[in-house]
Amino acid sequence: MSITIPWEKLTFSEQGLIPAIVQDAVSKEVLSLAYMNRESLQKTIETGETWFWSRSRQELWHKGATSGHTQRVCAIRYDCDGDALLVEVVPNGPACHNGTYSCFSETLPVDAGQAGEAAADPAAAPAAEPAAAPAGGSDRYAILNELEALIAAREAERPEGSYTTYLFDKGLDKILKKVGEEAAEVIIAAKNRSHAELRYEAADLLFHLLVLLREQKLPLDEVLQELRSRR
């Protein structure tokens, strides 16, 4: 089937390139920033896997062609100016050549005091948001976002000694068994009328459920949307 690309809506640089931000379609984590030319974009659309233009080697490259860490494309969006792409993918392994889930694994320090001043003064320059809000803060469920991203990283990187790696290595049946076991533990804790026990077992159940969602490539967002639709 021939796919018509609206080239007139895209703006390429003088070098014929357009930046492509690659995002995990499930966890929403940003995986990498690469560049595409018309040919690599065409190949990405036709094959359903990411292709880029290497500025250092001056050649096309198919992500994962050597490592096997391909990226299945779910959607490609372009911004309001048409000069940047957002490529949503399901990665088959680490995105970074260093073996990490995301290329953005290093951080720069941010002055929390400056961030507070910026929040208090609308005229001040905006500051980066903290990685997680404190308990009881404005984002009560930030930990779920963090955990979803961490589980995605574990699936991609498979670090030795990680319990999450163990679950993914064992496969679906093991993950389902753990979800069932933890659900039973939640029931027992509730029957025991123990808040401490129930809190602990409910946390275990949520963790294993997130592992299952990742194994099935079902974003937590879609589960939350299902709840919203029922409301």
C-alpha positions as CSV (number, residue, x, y, z in Angstrom):
1,M,0.0,0.0,0.0
2,S,1.4,3.4,-1.0
3,I,1.5,6.0,1.8
4,T,1.4,9.6,0.9
5,I,3.7,11.8,3.1
6,P,2.7,15.5,3.4
7,W,6.3,16.7,2.6
8,E,5.0,20.3,2.2
9,K,4.1,20.4,5.9
10,L,7.6,19.4,7.0
11,T,10.6,21.7,7.2
12,F,14.0,20.2,6.7
13,S,17.3,22.0,7.5
14,E,19.7,23.2,4.9
15,Q,21.4,19.9,5.3
16,G,18.1,18.1,4.5
17,L,17.6,16.9,8.1
18,I,14.8,17.1,10.6
19,P,15.3,16.2,14.3
20,A,13.4,13.1,15.5
21,I,12.6,12.7,19.2
22,V,12.1,9.0,20.0
23,Q,9.6,8.3,22.8
24,D,8.6,5.0,24.4
25,A,4.9,4.7,23.4
26,V,4.2,2.7,26.6
27,S,6.1,4.5,29.4
28,K,6.3,7.9,27.6
29,E,10.0,8.1,28.4
30,V,12.1,10.0,25.9
31,L,14.6,7.5,24.5
32,S,16.8,9.5,22.1
33,L,17.2,12.4,19.8
34,A,18.3,11.5,16.2
35,Y,18.0,13.0,12.7
36,M,16.1,11.9,9.7
37,N,16.3,12.9,6.1
38,R,13.5,12.3,3.5
39,E,14.8,8.8,2.7
40,S,15.1,7.6,6.3
41,L,11.7,9.0,7.1
42,Q,10.3,7.2,4.1
43,K,11.9,4.0,5.2
44,T,10.7,4.4,8.7
45,I,7.1,4.8,7.5
46,E,7.3,1.9,5.0
47,T,9.0,-0.6,7.3
48,G,7.4,0.3,10.6
49,E,10.9,0.5,12.2
50,T,13.1,3.5,12.9
51,W,15.7,4.6,10.3
52,F,17.9,7.6,10.8
53,W,20.6,9.6,9.1
54,S,24.0,9.4,10.7
55,R,25.6,12.9,10.6
56,S,29.0,11.4,11.6
57,R,29.1,8.6,9.1
58,Q,27.0,10.4,6.5
59,E,24.8,7.4,5.8
60,L,21.4,5.8,6.6
61,W,21.2,3.5,9.6
62,H,18.5,1.2,10.7
63,K,18.2,1.2,14.5
64,G,18.9,-2.3,15.8
65,A,20.3,-3.7,12.5
66,T,23.4,-4.8,14.4
67,S,22.4,-5.0,18.0
68,G,18.9,-6.4,17.4
69,H,17.4,-3.5,19.5
70,T,14.9,-2.4,16.9
71,Q,12.1,0.0,17.5
72,R,8.6,-0.7,16.3
73,V,6.9,2.6,15.3
74,C,3.5,3.2,16.7
75,A,3.0,6.8,15.6
76,I,4.9,9.8,14.1
77,R,3.8,13.3,14.9
78,Y,5.2,16.7,13.8
79,D,5.2,19.9,15.7
80,C,3.3,23.2,15.0
81,D,6.3,24.5,12.9
82,G,6.8,21.2,11.1
83,D,10.5,21.2,11.9
84,A,10.6,18.4,14.5
85,L,9.2,14.9,14.7
86,L,8.0,12.9,17.7
87,V,8.4,9.2,16.9
88,E,6.5,6.9,19.3
89,V,8.0,3.4,19.5
90,V,7.9,0.1,21.3
91,P,11.6,-0.6,21.8
92,N,13.1,-4.1,21.6
93,G,15.9,-3.5,24.0
94,P,18.0,-0.4,25.0
95,A,17.9,2.7,22.9
96,C,21.4,3.9,23.7
97,H,24.6,2.4,22.3
98,N,25.9,2.4,25.9
99,G,23.3,-0.3,26.7
100,T,21.0,2.0,28.7
101,Y,17.2,2.1,28.2
102,S,17.4,5.8,27.3
103,C,20.2,8.0,25.9
104,F,19.2,10.6,28.5
105,S,20.6,8.8,31.6
106,E,22.8,11.6,32.9
107,T,21.5,14.6,34.9
108,L,22.6,18.1,35.6
109,P,22.1,19.7,39.0
110,V,19.2,22.1,39.5
111,D,19.1,24.7,42.3
112,A,16.0,23.9,44.2
113,G,16.0,27.3,45.8
114,Q,16.0,29.0,42.4
115,A,13.1,26.7,41.4
116,G,11.1,27.9,44.4
117,E,11.8,31.5,43.6
118,A,10.7,31.0,40.0
119,A,7.5,29.4,41.1
120,A,6.8,32.4,43.5
121,D,7.7,35.0,40.9
122,P,5.7,34.7,37.6
123,A,8.3,36.9,35.9
124,A,11.2,34.7,36.8
125,A,12.6,32.2,34.3
126,P,10.9,28.8,34.5
127,A,12.8,26.0,36.2
128,A,12.8,22.3,35.6
129,E,10.3,20.4,37.6
130,P,11.6,18.0,40.3
131,A,11.6,14.3,39.4
132,A,9.1,13.5,42.0
133,A,6.7,15.4,44.2
134,P,6.8,14.7,48.0
135,A,4.1,12.5,49.5
136,G,0.9,14.5,49.8
137,G,2.1,17.0,47.2
138,S,0.3,18.1,44.1
139,D,1.2,15.0,42.2
140,R,0.2,12.1,44.5
141,Y,0.8,9.5,41.8
142,A,4.2,10.5,40.5
143,I,5.7,7.3,41.9
144,L,3.6,5.3,39.4
145,N,5.1,7.2,36.5
146,E,8.6,6.7,38.0
147,L,7.9,3.0,38.5
148,E,6.5,2.5,35.0
149,A,9.7,4.1,33.6
150,L,12.0,2.0,35.8
151,I,10.2,-1.2,34.8
152,A,10.6,-0.3,31.2
153,A,14.3,0.3,31.7
154,R,14.7,-3.1,33.4
155,E,13.0,-4.8,30.5
156,A,15.3,-3.1,28.0
157,E,18.6,-3.4,29.9
158,R,18.1,-6.7,31.9
159,P,20.6,-5.9,34.6
160,E,21.9,-9.0,36.4
161,G,20.6,-9.5,39.9
162,S,17.4,-7.4,39.3
163,Y,14.2,-9.1,40.4
164,T,12.3,-7.3,37.6
165,T,14.9,-8.8,35.1
166,Y,14.1,-12.2,36.6
167,L,10.4,-11.7,36.0
168,F,10.9,-10.7,32.4
169,D,13.4,-13.5,31.7
170,K,10.9,-16.1,33.1
171,G,8.1,-14.7,30.9
172,L,4.4,-14.2,31.0
173,D,3.4,-17.3,33.0
174,K,5.7,-16.3,35.9
175,I,4.4,-12.7,35.9
176,L,0.8,-13.9,35.9
177,K,1.6,-16.3,38.7
178,K,3.0,-13.5,40.8
179,V,0.0,-11.2,40.1
180,G,-2.3,-14.0,41.3
181,E,-0.2,-14.6,44.4
182,E,-0.1,-11.0,45.3
183,A,-3.9,-10.6,44.8
184,A,-4.4,-13.5,47.2
185,E,-2.1,-11.8,49.7
186,V,-4.1,-8.6,49.5
187,I,-7.3,-10.6,50.2
188,I,-5.6,-12.3,53.3
189,A,-4.3,-8.9,54.5
190,A,-7.7,-7.4,54.2
191,K,-9.3,-10.3,56.1
192,N,-6.7,-9.8,58.8
193,R,-7.8,-6.2,59.2
194,S,-4.2,-5.1,59.2
195,H,-3.4,-1.8,57.6
196,A,0.3,-2.4,57.7
197,E,0.0,-5.8,56.0
198,L,-2.5,-4.5,53.5
199,R,-0.4,-1.5,52.6
200,Y,2.6,-3.8,52.0
201,E,0.7,-6.4,49.9
202,A,-1.2,-3.8,47.9
203,A,2.2,-2.2,46.9
204,D,3.4,-5.7,45.8
205,L,0.3,-6.2,43.7
206,L,0.6,-2.7,42.0
207,F,4.2,-3.4,41.2
208,H,3.5,-6.8,39.6
209,L,0.5,-5.4,37.7
210,L,2.8,-2.7,36.2
211,V,5.3,-5.4,35.2
212,L,2.4,-7.3,33.5
213,L,1.2,-4.1,31.7
214,R,4.8,-3.6,30.4
215,E,5.1,-7.2,29.2
216,Q,1.8,-6.7,27.3
217,K,2.9,-3.3,26.0
218,L,-0.2,-1.7,27.5
219,P,0.4,1.9,28.7
220,L,-0.8,2.7,32.2
221,D,-2.4,5.8,30.6
222,E,-4.9,3.5,28.8
223,V,-5.9,1.9,32.0
224,L,-6.4,5.3,33.6
225,Q,-8.4,6.4,30.5
226,E,-10.6,3.4,30.9
227,L,-11.4,4.5,34.5
228,R,-12.1,8.0,33.3
229,S,-14.5,6.7,30.7
230,R,-16.4,4.7,33.3
231,R,-16.7,7.8,35.5
